Each structure stands twice: as structure tokens, then as C-alpha cells.
Amino acid sequence: MRSVWLIVFGVAVASGGCGGPEPSGGEPAKDGARVVGASLLTQTHVFYQKMVSAMEAEAAVQGFELRVQYAEFDLRKQNDQMEMFITQGVDAIILSPVESAGVTSVVAEARAAGIPVFTADIAAHGADVVSHIASDNHQGGVLIGEYLAKLLGGKGDVAIIDHPSVESVQQRTAGFVQALERYPDMRIVQRVPGEGQRDKALKAAQDLLEASADLKGIFGINDDSALGALAAVEEAGLDDRIVIVGFDGTDEALKAIQRGSALKADTAQFPEAIGQTTIQAVAAYLRGEEVPANVPVKVEVLDKARLDAEQ
């Protein structure tokens, strides 16, 4: 079975760390528990469902009251949720930004109110957060880029179904591009926006197939993007000509890989590890310990051979 990599915050980490919390007031939780607010990107994606389940389980262990809100890709809604947490005077906030550059001011407002902010999965550009806990997205992009290059024999035109406003995706695509730079006979011919949503990725992939007759590969920046691309490729009857790689490791994507579809591999993330580790970081900080400014969670590539071997 795949191993899950966790960070235990029982000991202060001096390197790259941040100091203990400033005091924050506000409404007391039930039984006087610490209150942690979380404003997350979406509830619709299985990645966040798994991450939240792990956050809730670890919050119970730590004795926190966890208040979870979902922005559903709406920056204004997310800023309103952050404002609500500030008004409530929660003890800490966990944020998965809708737009990495769009939450700087509201994070600053929370910090001015003495509320520490942690980012999970998606970083906030230029924002004063205590710690960022996420998959090693750049390395994941490198790994899946190398896999695709080898699958195509180091030759061919490929495209990216992108979501460039999100920092974690920027890291993934940067790693992917870096990997392909080693192969002079490979070209990234298009980068089209799918916004990380399956219906939009499907339409983007359909447009790609019409515009790029020589396309050999597609990188979907998350599994909804990869699965949207897969639907378009299968609908066009091109699943024997175009290969797809994804990023997440959701059950649906892994099943598609195992059945031998055009989706050949995934960079697997471990959302449970991200969720648990984030709550552990909050707990350590609220105890007055130092926590690292960045906590990378491991990723790995899964393909049919690997999945079949694990059964």
C-alpha cells in the first residue's frame, strides 16, 4: 500500500520557522476549546473532502472546534468568510485560496487582529502566513513530465489544461515544463484554461483536439482536468493516439488508469496527510512552538503497473 508521509510538530523547528502566537480574542467555543476557522477552495472535489476529513479527525484529537467554510471558486465569497472569522475572533485560520494573489489584504487584516493564518494546499502570494502546508507540487510536475516524455519516447507535441491563477498549479506546470526542457523533440504547443473543473476542462480539451492535429499528449493539472480531457479524447475516438497524465491520485482517476484508458499516470497527492499536518502545525503554533514556514508533503507517480502491483 502507498505510505502516507506526516510531519509531527512535537518539537520546535528553528530553521525557516515562525514564532509563537500573538493573543487573539473573540467568541469562546463550546467548552472553551480553541476555535480554528477554515476557508477552503471547494467542497466538490474529492481531494478537499479527504483533506477536511483528516482535519476534522485531528482537530478532535487536539481539542479544537473546527469551523469549515467553502468558497466554491468565488474570491469575494472567500474574503467574506475570512472577514467573518476575523469578526468571530477565532484562534487561527486555515486558508486554501481561490486566487493566490487575491487574499493578501484580508490575510493582513487577520494578522493585524492577532489571528495566525496557515495556508493548506494552495499558497497565498505575498501574504503574511505562519506556515504553508502542501504537496511538493514542483517535484510532482517534474515527475509526471518525465513520465510523459518517456512514454512518448521523448518526441511529440503536448498541451497543458491549466489553472494559472492558483499557486500550486503554477508550481506543477513549472516542474512539468522543466522536465520537458530536457527533450528537444518535445513541444508544449498550447496551455488552455480549464480552471480545475471537469466541464470546463472537457470543453478546453475538445478545442485542443480540433486545433492541434499532431497532439500526442495532455497534462491535466488536476484529476478533474485529466478526466475532462479523457472524456474528450474518448468521445473523439482518439484514445489510441493521445495519452493523458494527471495530478491528484483520486479514486476515479486511478480506476481509469487501471482499466487501460488514455489516462496513463497520475502524480498522487496525499490530502489526508496535508489535512492532518496542517492541524498539527496550528496546534504547535498555538502552544508557542516554532513551525516551519513551508512544509512539503511527498508526492509519487502512479501508473497501471504500480497500481496492479499494489493489489
N, C-alpha and C positions, 0 to 999 in steps of 0.2 A: 504493500500500500504506500501511497505518497506520504512522506513525512511532512509535518507541519512545524515550521520554524517559529519560535516565540522568543521574545525578549522578556526577561524578568527584571523588574525595576526594584529589586530589593536593596541594591547598593547604588549609591550616587555615582553618576558618570561625569567625571570632570571635563573630559575633552569635548568641546563643542556644546557644553551644557548651558542651561539657563538656571537662574537661581530659584529659590522658593517663592511661594505666592505672596502677593500683596493682599491685604484684607479686603473682603467684599461683603456687603450687607445684603439685605433682601428678605424675601418671604421664607420662613422656615419650612423645610419639608416635613413630611409625615415622620413622626418620631424623632425629629431633629436631625435627620440624615442630610448629608451633603447632597446638593442638587446639581446635576450636570445636564445642561441643555445640548441638544444635537440638531443641527440643521443640515440635512443631507440632500444630495442631488436628486434622488428619485426613490420611490418605493417599488417601481415596476420592474426593476432589473434584479435578477436573482443574486447578483453579486452583493447588492446592498441589503437584500433580505438576509443573506447569510452573515454579512458583517454586523447587522443590527442584532441578530440572534446572539452572536458571540458577545457583543457589547452589553446586551441585557443580562446575559449569564454572569459576566464578570462584574457588572455593576452590582448585582445581588451579592456576590462574594465580597465586594468592597464596602457594601452597605450604602451605596449611592441610590438616590432616586434619579432615574434617567428619563428625561422628557424629550422625546424624539419628534421632530417635525420634518416634513419632506417638501422641498422646493419645487419638484417636478419641472426642472429645467427653466424656472422662472426667476430671474435675478431679483426683480422687485419683491417677489414673494419671499425670497430668502433674506433679503435685507430687512423686511418686516419681521420675520421670525427672529432674526438677530436682535432687532430693537425690542421685541417682546422679552427675550431672555435678559437683556440689559435692564429693562424695567422691573422684571421679576427679581433681579439681583442674584442670579444663580451663581454657584461657586466656580463653575468652569463651563466653557462652551467648546463643543466639538463641531467642526465645520468641514463639509465637503462642498467646495464652491461650485456654483453653476458656471461662473466665469472666473478664472484665476485672477484676472486684473480688476474685477468688478466689486470686490468686497473689502478693499483696503481701508476705506474710510470707516465702515461700520466695525471692522476689527479694531481700528484705532479708538473708536468710541467705547468699545467694550474694555479695552486695556486701560483707558482713562478712568473708567468706572471701577478699576481694580479687579476685573474679571479676566483670568487667563484663557487664552484661546489656543486650541490644538486643531491642526488640520489632519484629516484622515482620507487617504486615497488620492485626493486632489490637492495640490498646494495652492497657496494664495500669493501671487506675485507682489513683492514689496510690502507685505503685511507683517505686523509685529506679532507673530505667533510664537508660542513657547516651544512647540515641537511639531514636526511633520512626520506622520507615520504612514508609510505607503509601500507598495511593491517597488522593487528595483526596476522601474519602468524602462530606463535606458538600456539596462542589460537585457531585459526581456525583448526589446526591439532588436538588439544585436543578434540574440539567439534565433529569433524567428526569421530575421533577414538571412542569416547564414543557412538556415534550414531550407528556405525557399530557393536560395541561389544554388544549393547543392541539388535540390530536387529538379531544377531546370537545367542542370549541367552548366551553370554559370553563364547562360545566354537567355536573352528574351526581354520583351517589353513587359513591364509590370505597372500596376496602378495602386494607389492608396485611397481607401474610403476613409476620410479624415474627420476630425473634430478639433480644429486648431485652436479654439478658444479655451481649451482645457489643458492645464499644465501637464498632467500625467500623460496625455496623448502627445503633447509636444515632445516629451522625453522618449516615448515609444517610437515615434516616427524618426526622431533624431538618431536613435540607435539603429533602426531599420536602414535608414539612408547610409549611415556609417558602414554597416555591414556590406551593403551592395556596392559601395565605392571600391571594394577590393576586386570587383568583377567588371572589367571594362566592356564586356559584351552584354551587360545588363543595363537597361534604362528605365527610370521611373518616368513614364510618359504623361501621367495625369495624377493629380491629387484632388479628389472631389469631396465636397462636404456631405456627410451623412448624419452629422450631429449625434452620433452614437445611438440612433434609433432605427429599428429594423425597417419600418415602412419607408423612411427617407433613404436608408442605405439601399433598399431594393430599387427604388427609382434611380438613385445615383448609379448603381451597377448596370441597370438597363441602358442608361445613357452612355455609359462606358463601352458597353458591348456594341452599341451602334456606331460609336465614334472611333473605336480602335480595333480594326480588323485583325491586327497582328498581336493582340494582347495574349500573354501567356500566363500571367499570374496576378492575383489581387491580394493585398493585405488589408484586412478589416481590422480597424484599431480597437474594436471590442467584439464580443461574440454576436451582439445584435447586428453589427455591421457585417461580420463574416457570414452570418446566417441569411441576412438580406441579400448579400451577394450570391450565396449559394442558391437561393430561390430563383434569382435572375438567370444564373448560369444554367440551372436545370430546366427552367422554362424555355430557354433558347436552345436547348439540346446541345450545349457546349461543354458538358461536364467531362467529356473525354479529351478536351483540348485546353481547358483553363483550370489551373489549380489555385486554391484559396488557402490562406493561412489567417488565423485569428489571434485573439488575445483575451483571455479571461479564464477559460477552463470550466465553463458552465456544463451542467449535465447534458443539456440538449446538444451543445456543440460537440462534446466528446462522443455522444451517440452517433452523430453524423460522421465523425471521423472513423469510428469503429465499423460503420456499415460500408465503408469504402467509397464515400461520396467525393466530390471535388474538393471538399474541405479536408485538407490533409494533415494539418497540425495546428496546435494552439500553444501559445505561451500561457501556462496555467498560473493564476494568482491564487492566493490563499486568503480570502476575505475574512474567514474566521480568525486567522492569526492577526490580521490588521485590526479587527474589532477588539479582540481581547487585549492586544498590546496597547492600543490607544487608551483603554480604560486603565490599564496598569500604569501608563505614563501619567495620566491625570492623578491617579491615587498617589503616586510617588511625589509628584509636584506639590500636591496639597498637604503632604506630610512634611514638606520643607526640604525635600531632597532635590538634587540636580538631575535633570533628564537631558538626553542628547537633543540637539536641535533637529537632527534628522535620524530617523530610524528606518532603514531599508529592510523590507521583508522579501525573502527569496522568491524567485520565480523559476520555472523549468518548462521545457518544451515537451509536450505530449503528442505522440503520433499513434497510429494504429498498432504498430509493433510494440510500443511501450504499453499501451492500454491492454492489448491482448495478453502480454506477459504478466500483467498485474492481476488478471482474473484468477 
